[in-house]
Amino acid sequence: MKGFSYLVEDEKDSKQLVLKTSKIPVSLIIDLIKKDKTFHQIKEQYSSLTEVEFQETLDFIKFENERLLFAFDSVQKTYRNVVALKKLTYKTSARSIGLFGRNGSGKSTLIKLLLGLIKPESGSVTFNYSTQDLRVVPDFPKLPSHYSVNKWMETLENLYGLPDINVDFEGLFDLKGDELLGELSAGRYRVAALLPIFYGKPKIIILDEPTTFLDAVMKDLVLTLIKRQVEKYQSKVIIASHQIDEINLFSDAVLLLDDGLLLAEIPMTDDIETKYSIRVSDTMEFEGVLKKNKIKYELKETRFGFMFVTPLNTKLWTATRQYLSNEKMIYSIKKIDKLQEKLGGIITE
């Protein structure tokens, strides 16, 4: 098994927490972080480790899980008499945070404040990560336009180290080594801006609308590779997007922003049951079938007509067959996204 050593500074008392042993594999560390297992549960699985080694490991995990990601204390930011963030107070130790909202809601402003690119008129921002640990892809990246693709990748290698991923970036992303960054199409320029994520071992990745200008195929490819990188190094992620699928992919919690206000923090846990939306040709007929099969449902009126919302239930498929046997039509059956379900509850309150 591959050994593991780690050095991290405890910000509270300026002491260094050191975990170094040839016996503890990287896979165990990742397993501990993900599942937060207790000492005795781990002891049963890895009986060869000493009690001291276990305690060191658990101390490390506790430190990483509780380490502050960022904090805002009554932060106000204004652009030309327009308030971009209004007295924002929030702190989190989550491993990944999604910033969700429409354009102009305050997502990019929050990120710029974190990075120290702009200063607030009032309040304080806490974000203690070194530039070497960070990989940042802003909403409008500014790459050195006179660099060739090859020089850009050489620069990233010198800054962060070799990419620990067996991928031909030029071939995969349709980048030519002698091409200048300033002459790339919008989509390929965006991909070039995402490349720093794959060099070295980032501790925290900040993404602001990361897939803008990418087509559907390239978007899926890029997100898959970023997700693989995040899981490999257990990188923390802050992602700002108005795309629900991107937020879902990376976030442990989501901040819902609108007009500079924090409307809600939405934990992305698995405590919400799976639900489906169903649109049919005959609302009364289908409602009768659901009642007959004792299936719980909600009937919602939308701009496209009435829609049934029902939790996953084996009886549901029986009910749909009964309904269809009466020569009725089902227009659509769609699984409701969990974030959409939570957002729906907040927006309608």
SERO-4910 file (N, C-alpha, C, O; in steps of 0.05 Angstrom, whole numbers):
BEGIN
 pado doro    nc1    nc2    nc3   cac1   cac2   cac3    cc1    cc2    cc3    oc1    oc2    oc3
  Met    A     17    -24      0      0      0      0     17     25      0     38     26     14
  Lys    A      9     45    -15     24     70    -17     22     85      9      1     88     20
  Gly    A     45     96     18     45    110     43     35    139     40     29    147     18
  Phe    A     33    153     63     20    179     62     34    197     83     37    188    106
  Ser    A     41    221     75     50    240     95     37    267     90     32    274     66
  Tyr    A     32    282    111     17    307    107     26    327    128     30    320    151
  Leu    A     28    352    120     35    373    139     15    396    135     12    406    113
  Val    A      3    405    156    -16    427    154    -15    444    179    -10    433    201
  Glu    A    -19    470    176    -17    488    199    -44    493    211    -63    499    197
  Asp    A    -46    490    237    -71    495    252    -72    525    257    -56    536    271
  Glu    A    -92    539    245    -94    568    247   -101    577    275    -95    600    282
  Lys    A   -114    560    291   -123    569    317   -100    573    337   -100    593    351
  Asp    A    -81    555    338    -59    558    357    -32    558    344    -11    556    358
  Ser    A    -31    561    318     -6    563    303     12    539    306     36    540    300
  Lys    A      1    517    315     17    492    317     14    477    291     -5    481    275
  Gln    A     33    459    285     32    443    261     22    415    268     33    402    286
  Leu    A      2    407    254     -9    380    258      5    362    237      2    366    213
  Val    A     20    342    246     36    326    228     26    297    228     23    285    249
  Leu    A     21    287    205     13    259    202     33    246    183     34    253    159
  Lys    A     50    228    193     69    216    176     73    186    184     81    181    207
  Thr    A     68    169    166     71    141    171     71    126    145     57    134    126
  Ser    A     86    105    143     86     89    118     64     68    118     60     55     98
  Lys    A     50     66    140     30     45    142      2     54    134    -15     38    126
  Ile    A     -3     81    135    -30     90    128    -32     97     99    -18    115     89
  Pro    A    -49     83     84    -51     87     55    -69    111     49    -86    119     65
  Val    A    -64    123     26    -80    146     17   -109    139     16   -127    155     23
  Ser    A   -115    114      7   -143    106      5   -158    107     32   -182    113     33
  Leu    A   -143    102     54   -156    103     80   -162    132     87   -183    138     99
  Ile    A   -144    150     81   -149    179     87   -174    188     73   -191    201     85
  Ile    A   -175    182     47   -199    191     32   -224    178     43   -245    191     44
  Asp    A   -222    153     50   -245    139     61   -255    152     87   -278    154     92
  Leu    A   -235    159    103   -242    172    129   -256    199    125   -276    205    138
  Ile    A   -245    215    106   -256    241    101   -285    239     91   -303    253     99
  Lys    A   -289    220     73   -315    217     60   -336    206     80   -359    216     81
  Lys    A   -328    186     96   -348    171    112   -347    179    142   -365    171    157
  Asp    A   -325    193    150   -323    202    178   -327    178    197   -342    180    216
  Lys    A   -313    157    191   -315    133    208   -304    137    236   -287    154    240
  Thr    A   -314    122    255   -304    124    282   -279    107    285   -272     91    267
  Phe    A   -265    112    307   -240     98    312   -243     67    311   -228     53    298
  His    A   -264     57    324   -268     28    326   -275     16    299   -267     -6    293
  Gln    A   -291     31    283   -298     21    256   -273     18    239   -270     -1    224
  Ile    A   -255     38    241   -231     37    224   -212     16    235   -199      2    220
  Lys    A   -211     13    261   -193     -6    274   -200    -35    264   -182    -51    259
  Glu    A   -225    -40    261   -233    -66    251   -224    -71    223   -217    -93    215
  Gln    A   -224    -50    206   -217    -52    178   -186    -52    175   -176    -66    157
  Tyr    A   -172    -37    191   -143    -35    188   -130    -42    215   -120    -24    229
  Ser    A   -131    -67    222   -122    -76    249    -92    -73    252    -82    -75    275
  Ser    A    -77    -70    230    -48    -69    232    -38    -42    242    -15    -40    250
  Leu    A    -55    -21    243    -47      5    252    -47      7    282    -65     -5    295
  Thr    A    -28     21    293    -27     24    322    -47     45    331    -58     60    314
  Glu    A    -53     46    357    -72     65    367    -63     93    363    -79    111    357
  Val    A    -37     98    366    -26    125    362    -30    134    333    -37    157    328
  Glu    A    -25    115    314    -28    122    286    -57    128    280    -63    147    264
  Phe    A    -75    113    292   -104    118    288   -111    146    298   -126    161    285
  Gln    A   -102    152    322   -109    178    334    -98    201    318   -111    222    315
  Glu    A    -73    198    307    -62    219    290    -80    222    265    -85    245    256
  Thr    A    -88    200    254   -105    201    230   -131    215    236   -140    232    220
  Leu    A   -144    208    258   -170    219    264   -167    249    271   -185    265    265
  Asp    A   -145    257    284   -141    285    289   -138    301    263   -149    323    261
  Phe    A   -124    289    244   -121    302    218   -148    305    204   -154    326    193
  Ile    A   -164    284    205   -190    285    192   -208    306    205   -221    321    191
  Lys    A   -208    306    231   -224    326    246   -215    354    239   -232    372    235
  Phe    A   -189    359    237   -179    385    230   -189    393    202   -198    416    199
  Glu    A   -186    375    183   -194    382    155   -224    386    153   -233    404    139
  Asn    A   -239    370    167   -269    373    166   -278    399    179   -299    410    170
  Glu    A   -264    408    199   -273    432    214   -259    458    205   -267    479    214
  Arg    A   -239    455    188   -224    479    179   -243    498    164   -258    490    147
  Leu    A   -242    523    171   -259    543    159   -252    546    130   -229    550    122
  Leu    A   -272    544    113   -268    549     84   -267    579     78   -248    588     66
  Phe    A   -287    593     87   -287    622     85   -308    634    104   -325    620    114
  Ala    A   -305    660    109   -324    674    126   -328    702    117   -309    716    109
  Phe    A   -353    712    117   -360    740    112   -374    750    137   -392    738    148
  Asp    A   -365    773    146   -378    786    169   -388    813    162   -373    833    160
  Ser    A   -414    815    157   -428    840    150   -415    855    127   -409    879    129
  Val    A   -410    840    105   -395    851     83   -415    866     64   -435    856     56
  Gln    A   -407    890     57   -422    907     38   -404    915     15   -382    924     20
  Lys    A   -414    912    -10   -398    920    -33   -417    934    -53   -438    924    -59
  Thr    A   -408    957    -62   -425    973    -81   -409    980   -106   -385    987   -104
  Tyr    A   -422    978   -129   -411    988   -154   -428   1011   -165   -451   1007   -171
  Arg    A   -416   1034   -167   -430   1057   -179   -459   1060   -168   -478   1062   -183
  Asn    A   -460   1061   -142   -486   1065   -127   -505   1041   -129   -528   1043   -120
  Val    A   -496   1018   -140   -511    994   -141   -499    974   -121   -476    967   -123
  Val    A   -515    965   -101   -505    947    -81   -503    919    -92   -523    907    -99
  Ala    A   -478    909    -94   -474    882   -104   -476    860    -83   -486    838    -88
  Leu    A   -468    867    -58   -472    849    -35   -482    866    -12   -471    887     -6
  Lys    A   -503    857      1   -516    873     22   -512    860     50   -525    840     57
  Lys    A   -493    870     65   -488    862     93   -487    831     95   -501    820    112
  Leu    A   -471    819     79   -470    789     78   -454    779    103   -431    787    107
  Thr    A   -467    762    118   -455    749    141   -459    719    137   -481    709    137
  Tyr    A   -436    705    134   -438    676    130   -410    663    133   -390    675    125
  Lys    A   -409    640    145   -384    625    146   -390    595    143   -412    586    149
  Thr    A   -370    581    133   -375    552    128   -348    537    129   -327    547    123
  Ser    A   -351    512    137   -329    493    137   -334    470    117   -320    450    117
  Ala    A   -355    474    100   -362    453     81   -339    449     62   -322    467     57
  Arg    A   -337    425     51   -316    419     32   -321    431      4   -302    437    -11
  Ser    A   -346    436     -2   -352    449    -28   -378    465    -26   -397    456    -13
  Ile    A   -377    488    -38   -400    507    -37   -407    515    -65   -390    522    -81
  Gly    A   -433    514    -71   -443    525    -96   -456    552    -92   -471    556    -72
  Leu    A   -451    570   -110   -463    597   -109   -483    598   -132   -475    598   -156
  Phe    A   -508    599   -126   -529    596   -147   -546    622   -148   -554    633   -127
  Gly    A   -551    631   -172   -567    655   -176   -565    665   -204   -547    657   -219
  Arg    A   -582    683   -211   -582    694   -238   -559    713   -241   -545    720   -222
  Asn    A   -554    723   -265   -534    743   -270   -539    768   -254   -562    778   -253
  Gly    A   -518    778   -241   -521    802   -225   -530    797   -196   -537    815   -182
  Ser    A   -531    771   -188   -541    764   -161   -520    768   -140   -526    770   -116
  Gly    A   -494    770   -148   -473    774   -128   -453    751   -127   -434    752   -111
  Lys    A   -455    731   -145   -437    708   -144   -408    716   -149   -390    709   -134
  Ser    A   -404    730   -171   -377    737   -179   -364    757   -159   -340    756   -154
  Thr    A   -381    775   -149   -371    794   -129   -361    780   -104   -340    787    -93
  Leu    A   -376    759    -96   -368    744    -72   -341    731    -77   -324    731    -59
  Ile    A   -337    720   -100   -311    707   -107   -288    727   -108   -267    722    -97
  Lys    A   -293    750   -120   -272    771   -122   -264    781    -94   -241    787    -89
  Leu    A   -284    783    -76   -278    791    -49   -261    770    -34   -243    777    -20
  Leu    A   -268    744    -39   -252    723    -27   -223    724    -35   -205    721    -19
  Leu    A   -218    730    -61   -191    730    -72   -177    756    -67   -153    758    -74
  Gly    A   -190    775    -55   -177    801    -50   -174    818    -75   -159    837    -74
  Leu    A   -189    812    -96   -187    827   -121   -202    854   -118   -195    873   -132
  Ile    A   -221    855   -101   -235    879    -94   -238    881    -64   -236    861    -50
  Lys    A   -244    904    -53   -246    908    -24   -275    917    -18   -288    931    -33
  Pro    A   -285    908      5   -312    916     13   -312    944     25   -292    953     35
  Glu    A   -335    957     24   -337    983     37   -338    980     67   -329    997     83
  Ser    A   -349    957     76   -351    952    104   -352    921    108   -357    906     90
  Gly    A   -345    913    133   -345    885    139   -318    872    134   -299    886    125
  Ser    A   -315    846    140   -290    832    137   -294    805    123   -315    793    125
  Val    A   -273    797    109   -273    772     94   -250    755    104   -227    765    106
  Thr    A   -255    729    110   -234    711    118   -231    688     98   -251    674     92
  Phe    A   -207    685     87   -202    664     68   -172    659     68   -157    673     55
  Asn    A   -163    638     82   -135    634     87   -124    610     71   -120    588     81
  Tyr    A   -119    615     46   -106    595     28    -85    609     12    -89    631      2
  Ser    A    -62    595      8    -40    607     -7    -46    604    -37    -62    588    -46
  Thr    A    -33    621    -53    -37    620    -82    -28    594    -94    -39    585   -114
  Gln    A     -9    581    -82      1    555    -91    -21    533    -88    -22    515   -104
  Asp    A    -38    536    -68    -59    517    -63    -83    521    -81   -100    504    -84
  Leu    A    -85    546    -92   -110    554   -107   -108    549   -137    -86    551   -149
  Arg    A   -131    542   -148   -134    543   -177   -160    558   -182   -181    550   -173
  Val    A   -158    580   -196   -181    598   -200   -187    601   -230   -169    607   -246
  Val    A   -212    597   -237   -221    602   -264   -244    622   -263   -266    615   -256
  Pro    A   -238    648   -269   -258    669   -266   -278    668   -289   -275    653   -308
  Asp    A   -299    684   -286   -320    685   -307   -309    696   -333   -317    687   -355
  Phe    A   -290    715   -332   -278    725   -356   -248    724   -353   -235    743   -346
  Pro    A   -236    700   -358   -207    696   -354   -191    713   -373   -198    717   -396
  Lys    A   -168    723   -363   -150    738   -380   -123    724   -381   -106    727   -363
  Leu    A   -120    709   -402    -95    694   -406    -75    711   -422    -83    729   -436
  Pro    A    -49    704   -419    -29    719   -435    -32    713   -465    -24    692   -474
  Ser    A    -45    732   -479    -53    727   -507    -29    721   -526    -32    708   -546
  His    A     -5    731   -518     19    727   -535     32    700   -530     51    693   -544
  Tyr    A     22    684   -510     33    658   -505     22    638   -525     -1    639   -533
  Ser    A     39    619   -533     28    596   -548     16    576   -528     21    578   -504
  Val    A      1    557   -539    -11    536   -521     12    521   -507     10    515   -483
  Asn    A     34    515   -522     56    500   -509     69    517   -487     75    506   -466
  Lys    A     73    543   -492     86    559   -471     67    562   -447     77    562   -424
  Trp    A     41    563   -451     22    564   -429     23    539   -412     23    541   -387
  Met    A     25    516   -424     26    491   -409     53    488   -395     54    477   -373
  Glu    A     75    498   -408    101    497   -395    101    516   -370    112    509   -349
  Thr    A     87    539   -372     85    557   -350     70    545   -327     79    547   -304
  Leu    A     48    531   -333     33    517   -312     49    495   -298     47    491   -274
  Glu    A     65    481   -314     82    460   -303    103    472   -284    108    460   -263
  Asn    A    114    495   -292    134    507   -275    122    518   -249    135    518   -228
  Leu    A     97    528   -251     84    539   -228     74    518   -208     78    520   -184
  Tyr    A     62    496   -219     48    477   -201     59    449   -202     53    433   -185
  Gly    A     75    442   -222     84    415   -225     70    401   -248     51    412   -260
  Leu    A     78    377   -254     66    362   -276     37    355   -271     29    352   -248
  Pro    A     21    353   -292     -7    344   -288     -7    314   -282      6    298   -296
  Asp    A    -21    307   -261    -22    279   -252    -47    266   -264    -64    255   -250
  Ile    A    -49    268   -290    -71    257   -304    -62    249   -332    -49    265   -346
  Asn    A    -68    225   -340    -58    214   -366    -77    222   -388    -93    206   -398
  Val    A    -75    248   -396    -92    259   -417    -75    276   -436    -58    291   -428
  Asp    A    -80    272   -462    -68    289   -482    -86    314   -485   -106    313   -500
  Phe    A    -79    335   -471    -96    359   -471    -99    371   -499   -121    380   -507
  Glu    A    -77    371   -514    -79    383   -541    -98    368   -559   -115    380   -572
  Gly    A    -96    341   -558   -114    325   -575   -142    325   -565   -161    327   -581
  Leu    A   -145    323   -539   -172    321   -527   -188    347   -530   -212    347   -536
  Phe    A   -174    369   -527   -188    395   -527   -183    411   -553   -190    434   -555
  Asp    A   -172    397   -573   -168    410   -599   -151    435   -597   -158    456   -608
  Leu    A   -129    433   -582   -110    455   -579    -85    448   -594    -74    426   -591
  Lys    A    -75    467   -609    -50    463   -624    -27    478   -610    -30    501   -603
  Gly    A     -5    464   -606     17    474   -589     27    501   -598     34    517   -580
  Asp    A     29    506   -624     40    532   -633     20    554   -636     26    577   -643
  Glu    A     -5    548   -630    -27    568   -632    -25    588   -609    -20    580   -586
  Leu    A    -29    613   -615    -29    634   -594    -56    633   -579    -77    630   -591
  Leu    A    -54    638   -553    -79    638   -537    -98    659   -546   -123    655   -546
  Gly    A    -88    682   -554   -105    704   -563   -119    699   -589   -138    713   -596
  Glu    A   -112    677   -603   -124    671   -629   -143    647   -627   -154    638   -647
  Leu    A   -147    636   -602   -165    614   -599   -194    622   -600   -201    645   -594
  Ser    A   -211    604   -609   -240    609   -608   -249    611   -579   -234    604   -560
  Ala    A   -273    622   -574   -282    626   -547   -283    600   -531   -276    600   -507
  Gly    A   -292    578   -543   -293    553   -529   -266    541   -522   -262    532   -500
  Arg    A   -247    543   -541   -220    532   -536   -205    550   -516   -188    541   -501
  Tyr    A   -210    576   -517   -198    595   -498   -208    588   -470   -192    589   -451
  Arg    A   -233    581   -467   -244    573   -441   -231    548   -431   -224    546   -407
  Val    A   -227    528   -448   -214    504   -441   -185    509   -432   -175    498   -412
  Ala    A   -171    527   -446   -144    534   -439   -143    547   -411   -124    543   -395
  Ala    A   -164    563   -405   -166    575   -379   -171    555   -356   -164    560   -333
  Leu    A   -182    532   -363   -188    511   -344   -164    493   -338   -164    478   -319
  Leu    A   -143    494   -355   -121    476   -353   -106    477   -326    -97    456   -316
  Pro    A   -103    500   -312    -89    500   -287   -100    481   -266    -85    471   -249
  Ile    A   -126    474   -268   -138    455   -249   -124    429   -249   -123    415   -229
  Phe    A   -113    421   -272   -102    394   -275    -72    392   -270    -60    371   -272
  Tyr    A    -59    414   -262    -31    414   -256    -26    415   -226    -39    430   -212
  Gly    A     -8    398   -217     -3    397   -188    -25    384   -172    -41    368   -183
  Lys    A    -27    391   -147    -47    380   -129    -62    403   -115    -56    410    -92
  Pro    A    -82    414   -128    -96    437   -117   -112    429    -91   -125    408    -90
  Lys    A   -110    446    -71   -126    442    -47   -153    455    -49   -173    445    -37
  Ile    A   -155    476    -65   -181    489    -68   -184    499    -97   -165    511   -108
  Ile    A   -207    493   -109   -212    501   -137   -236    520   -137   -257    514   -126
  Ile    A   -233    544   -149   -254    563   -151   -262    567   -180   -246    573   -197
  Leu    A   -287    562   -185   -298    563   -213   -321    583   -215   -340    581   -199
  Asp    A   -319    601   -234   -340    620   -238   -351    616   -267   -338    623   -286
  Glu    A   -375    604   -269   -387    597   -295   -367    583   -312   -360    592   -334
  Pro    A   -357    559   -303   -334    546   -316   -339    536   -344   -319    533   -359
  Thr    A   -364    531   -352   -368    519   -379   -380    538   -399   -391    530   -420
  Thr    A   -378    564   -394   -388    584   -413   -373    580   -440   -349    576   -440
  Phe    A   -388    581   -462   -378    578   -489   -371    549   -497   -363    544   -520
  Leu    A   -375    530   -479   -370    502   -486   -395    489   -497   -417    494   -487
  Asp    A   -392    472   -518   -415    458   -528   -421    435   -509   -406    429   -490
  Ala    A   -443    421   -513   -453    401   -494   -433    378   -490   -429    369   -467
  Val    A   -420    369   -512   -401    347   -510   -377    355   -494   -368    341   -476
  Met    A   -365    379   -501   -342    388   -487   -348    395   -458   -331    390   -441
  Lys    A   -371    405   -453   -379    411   -425   -379    386   -408   -367    386   -386
  Asp    A   -391    364   -418   -392    339   -402   -364    329   -398   -358    319   -376
  Leu    A   -347    330   -419   -319    320   -416   -304    336   -395   -291    324   -378
  Val    A   -305    362   -397   -291    379   -378   -300    375   -349   -283    372   -331
  Leu    A   -326    374   -345   -337    370   -318   -329    343   -307   -323    340   -283
  Thr    A   -328    323   -324   -320    296   -315   -291    296   -306   -284    284   -286
  Leu    A   -274    309   -321   -245    310   -314   -241    326   -289   -224    319   -272
  Ile    A   -255    349   -286   -252    365   -261   -262    348   -237   -249    349   -216
  Lys    A   -284    335   -240   -295    318   -218   -275    297   -210   -271    291   -186
  Arg    A   -262    284   -230   -241    264   -224   -218    276   -209   -207    264   -190
  Gln    A   -209    300   -217   -187    314   -203   -195    320   -174   -179    317   -156
  Val    A   -219    330   -170   -228    337   -143   -229    313   -125   -220    314   -102
  Glu    A   -239    291   -135   -241    266   -119   -213    255   -114   -209    244    -92
  Lys    A   -195    257   -133   -169    246   -129   -153    259   -107   -141    246    -90
  Tyr    A   -155    286   -106   -140    301    -86   -157    312    -63   -147    327    -46
  Gln    A   -183    305    -63   -201    315    -43   -200    345    -41   -201    357    -20
  Ser    A   -198    358    -64   -197    387    -66   -224    399    -57   -245    387    -62
  Lys    A   -223    422    -44   -247    436    -37   -255    453    -62   -238    461    -78
  Val    A   -280    458    -65   -290    471    -89   -310    494    -81   -327    490    -64
  Ile    A   -306    517    -94   -326    538    -93   -334    543   -122   -317    551   -139
  Ile    A   -359    538   -129   -368    541   -157   -392    560   -158   -412    557   -144
  Ala    A   -389    580   -176   -412    598   -181   -423    591   -209   -408    590   -228
  Ser    A   -449    587   -210   -462    580   -235   -492    584   -233   -503    585   -212
  His    A   -504    588   -257   -533    588   -258   -543    562   -271   -566    559   -278
  Gln    A   -524    543   -274   -530    516   -285   -533    496   -262   -514    491   -248
  Ile    A   -557    486   -258   -563    469   -236   -546    443   -237   -537    434   -216
  Asp    A   -541    432   -260   -526    407   -262   -497    411   -252   -486    393   -240
  Glu    A   -485    435   -257   -458    440   -248   -458    443   -217   -440    434   -204
  Ile    A   -478    457   -207   -480    461   -178   -483    434   -164   -470    428   -144
  Asn    A   -500    417   -175   -505    390   -163   -480    373   -163   -475    358   -144
  Leu    A   -464    375   -183   -441    358   -187   -420    362   -165   -406    343   -157
  Phe    A   -417    387   -155   -395    393   -137   -402    401   -109   -385    401    -92
  Ser    A   -427    408   -104   -433    422    -79   -444    405    -56   -461    388    -60
  Asp    A   -433    410    -32   -444    399     -7   -466    418      4   -484    409     18
  Ala    A   -464    443     -3   -484    463      5   -485    484    -17   -466    489    -31
  Val    A   -508    497    -19   -512    517    -40   -522    543    -27   -540    543    -11
  Leu    A   -510    565    -35   -519    591    -26   -536    603    -49   -526    607    -71
  Leu    A   -561    609    -43   -579    621    -62   -578    651    -59   -585    663    -38
  Leu    A   -568    665    -80   -564    694    -80   -583    707    -99   -589    697   -120
  Asp    A   -592    731    -92   -608    747   -110   -606    777   -102   -611    784    -79
  Asp    A   -598    793   -122   -595    822   -117   -577    828    -93   -582    846    -78
  Gly    A   -555    812    -90   -536    817    -69   -544    807    -42   -530    810    -22
  Leu    A   -567    794    -40   -577    783    -15   -573    753    -14   -577    739    -34
  Leu    A   -566    742      9   -566    713     13   -594    705     21   -602    710     44
  Leu    A   -608    692      3   -636    684      8   -637    659     26   -654    657     43
  Ala    A   -618    641     21   -619    615     36   -593    600     32   -579    603     12
  Glu    A   -587    583     52   -566    563     49   -580    536     46   -597    528     63
  Ile    A   -574    521     25   -588    496     19   -568    473     22   -551    470      6
  Pro    A   -571    457     43   -553    433     46   -560    412     25   -583    405     21
  Met    A   -540    402     11   -544    383    -10   -541    355      1   -522    340     -7
  Thr    A   -559    347     18   -558    320     30   -577    302     16   -592    311     -2
  Asp    A   -577    277     23   -594    257     11   -620    253     26   -632    232     24
  Asp    A   -628    273     41   -652    269     58   -678    276     44   -699    272     55
  Ile    A   -677    284     19   -701    290      3   -707    266    -14   -690    256    -29
  Glu    A   -731    256    -12   -739    233    -28   -740    240    -58   -746    262    -65
  Thr    A   -736    219    -74   -737    223   -103   -766    227   -112   -784    212   -104
  Lys    A   -770    248   -128   -797    253   -138   -797    256   -168   -777    261   -181
  Tyr    A   -821    251   -179   -825    253   -208   -847    273   -214   -867    275   -200
  Ser    A   -843    287   -237   -865    304   -247   -878    290   -270   -864    278   -287
  Ile    A   -904    291   -272   -919    276   -292   -940    295   -305   -955    308   -291
  Arg    A   -939    296   -331   -959    312   -346   -976    292   -363   -965    275   -377
  Val    A  -1002    295   -361  -1020    276   -375  -1041    292   -391  -1044    316   -388
  Ser    A  -1055    276   -408  -1076    289   -424  -1102    293   -409  -1118    311   -415
  Asp    A  -1107    276   -389  -1132    277   -374  -1126    278   -344  -1122    258   -331
  Thr    A  -1127    303   -333  -1119    307   -305  -1137    292   -286  -1128    279   -268
  Met    A  -1163    294   -290  -1182    282   -272  -1180    251   -272  -1181    238   -251
  Glu    A  -1177    240   -296  -1174    211   -298  -1149    201   -283  -1151    181   -268
  Phe    A  -1127    214   -288  -1102    206   -275  -1103    209   -245  -1093    193   -230
  Glu    A  -1115    231   -236  -1118    236   -207  -1134    213   -194  -1128    204   -172
  Gly    A  -1155    204   -208  -1171    182   -198  -1155    156   -196  -1159    141   -177
  Val    A  -1137    151   -215  -1121    127   -215  -1101    128   -191  -1097    108   -178
  Leu    A  -1089    152   -187  -1071    155   -164  -1085    150   -138  -1074    136   -120
  Lys    A  -1109    161   -135  -1124    157   -110  -1131    127   -106  -1130    117    -84
  Lys    A  -1139    114   -128  -1146     86   -127  -1123     69   -117  -1127     50   -102
  Asn    A  -1098     76   -125  -1074     61   -117  -1061     72    -92  -1040     63    -84
  Lys    A  -1075     91    -79  -1066    103    -54  -1037    114    -56  -1020    109    -39
  Ile    A  -1033    129    -77  -1007    141    -82  -1009    171    -75  -1026    185    -84
  Lys    A   -990    180    -58   -990    208    -50   -981    225    -74   -964    217    -90
  Tyr    A   -993    249    -77   -986    266    -99   -992    295    -92  -1008    301    -74
  Glu    A   -980    313   -108   -987    341   -108   -996    349   -136   -984    339   -155
  Leu    A  -1015    365   -139  -1024    375   -165  -1017    405   -166  -1027    421   -151
  Lys    A   -999    411   -185   -989    439   -187   -997    450   -214   -996    436   -235
  Glu    A  -1004    475   -214  -1011    489   -239   -987    505   -249   -975    521   -234
  Thr    A   -978    500   -273   -956    513   -285   -965    528   -311   -988    525   -318
  Arg    A   -947    542   -323   -955    556   -348   -960    537   -371   -972    545   -391
  Phe    A   -952    512   -367   -957    491   -388   -981    474   -381   -986    454   -395
  Gly    A   -995    481   -360  -1018    465   -352  -1013    452   -325   -994    459   -311
  Phe    A  -1030    432   -318  -1027    419   -292  -1005    398   -293  -1000    386   -313
  Met    A   -992    394   -270   -970    375   -267   -973    360   -241   -977    373   -220
  Phe    A   -971    334   -241   -971    318   -217   -943    314   -207   -924    310   -223
  Val    A   -939    316   -181   -913    311   -169   -917    289   -148   -933    291   -130
  Thr    A   -902    267   -152   -906    244   -134   -879    231   -128   -861    231   -145
  Pro    A   -876    221   -103   -851    207    -96   -849    180   -111   -868    169   -120
  Leu    A   -824    171   -113   -819    145   -125   -834    123   -110   -832    121    -85
  Asn    A   -849    107   -124   -866     87   -112   -871     65   -133   -878     71   -156
  Thr    A   -868     40   -125   -872     18   -144   -901     18   -155   -905      9   -177
  Lys    A   -919     28   -139   -947     29   -148   -951     49   -171   -970     48   -186
  Leu    A   -932     68   -173   -935     89   -193   -935     77   -221   -951     85   -238
  Trp    A   -919     57   -225   -917     45   -252   -943     29   -258   -952     27   -281
  Thr    A   -954     17   -237   -980      3   -240  -1001     23   -248  -1018     18   -266
  Ala    A  -1001     46   -235  -1021     67   -240  -1019     78   -268  -1039     82   -282
  Thr    A   -994     82   -277   -991     92   -305  -1001     72   -326  -1013     80   -346
  Arg    A   -997     47   -321  -1007     26   -339  -1037     26   -340  -1049     23   -361
  Gln    A  -1049     29   -316  -1079     29   -315  -1089     54   -330  -1109     52   -345
  Tyr    A  -1076     76   -327  -1085    101   -340  -1082     98   -370  -1100    106   -385
  Leu    A  -1060     87   -380  -1056     84   -408  -1074     64   -421  -1081     65   -445
  Ser    A  -1083     44   -405  -1101     24   -416  -1129     36   -424  -1144     23   -439
  Asn    A  -1135     60   -414  -1160     74   -420  -1156     92   -445  -1172    110   -449
  Glu    A  -1134     87   -460  -1128    102   -484  -1124    132   -479  -1131    149   -495
  Lys    A  -1111    137   -456  -1103    164   -449  -1074    168   -455  -1060    149   -461
  Met    A  -1064    193   -453  -1036    198   -460  -1021    210   -436  -1032    225   -420
  Ile    A   -996    201   -434   -977    213   -415   -957    229   -431   -942    218   -447
  Tyr    A   -956    255   -427   -939    272   -443   -910    270   -433   -891    270   -450
  Ser    A   -906    268   -407   -878    266   -397   -878    256   -369   -896    261   -353
  Ile    A   -856    241   -362   -850    233   -335   -821    240   -331   -803    229   -344
  Lys    A   -815    259   -312   -788    268   -308   -780    266   -279   -796    273   -261
  Lys    A   -756    257   -274   -745    258   -247   -739    286   -239   -726    301   -254
  Ile    A   -748    294   -215   -744    322   -206   -717    324   -193   -711    309   -174
  Asp    A   -701    342   -202   -675    347   -190   -678    356   -161   -695    372   -155
  Lys    A   -660    346   -144   -663    352   -115   -659    382   -109   -673    393    -93
  Leu    A   -640    394   -123   -636    423   -119   -661    439   -129   -669    458   -116
  Gln    A   -672    431   -151   -696    443   -161   -719    441   -141   -734    460   -136
  Glu    A   -721    417   -128   -742    413   -108   -738    432    -85   -757    443    -74
  Lys    A   -713    434    -76   -708    452    -53   -712    481    -60   -723    497    -45
  Leu    A   -703    489    -84   -706    516    -93   -736    523    -96   -744    545    -89
  Gly    A   -751    503   -106   -780    507   -109   -793    513    -83   -811    531    -81
  Gly    A   -784    499    -62   -796    504    -35   -790    531    -25   -806    544    -11
  Ile    A   -765    541    -30   -757    567    -20   -771    590    -35   -780    609    -23
  Ile    A   -771    587    -62   -782    608    -78   -812    612    -74   -822    634    -77
  Thr    A   -826    590    -68   -855    592    -65   -864    600    -37   -887    606    -32
  Glu    A   -845    600    -18   -852    608     10   -859    637     12   -865    647     33
***
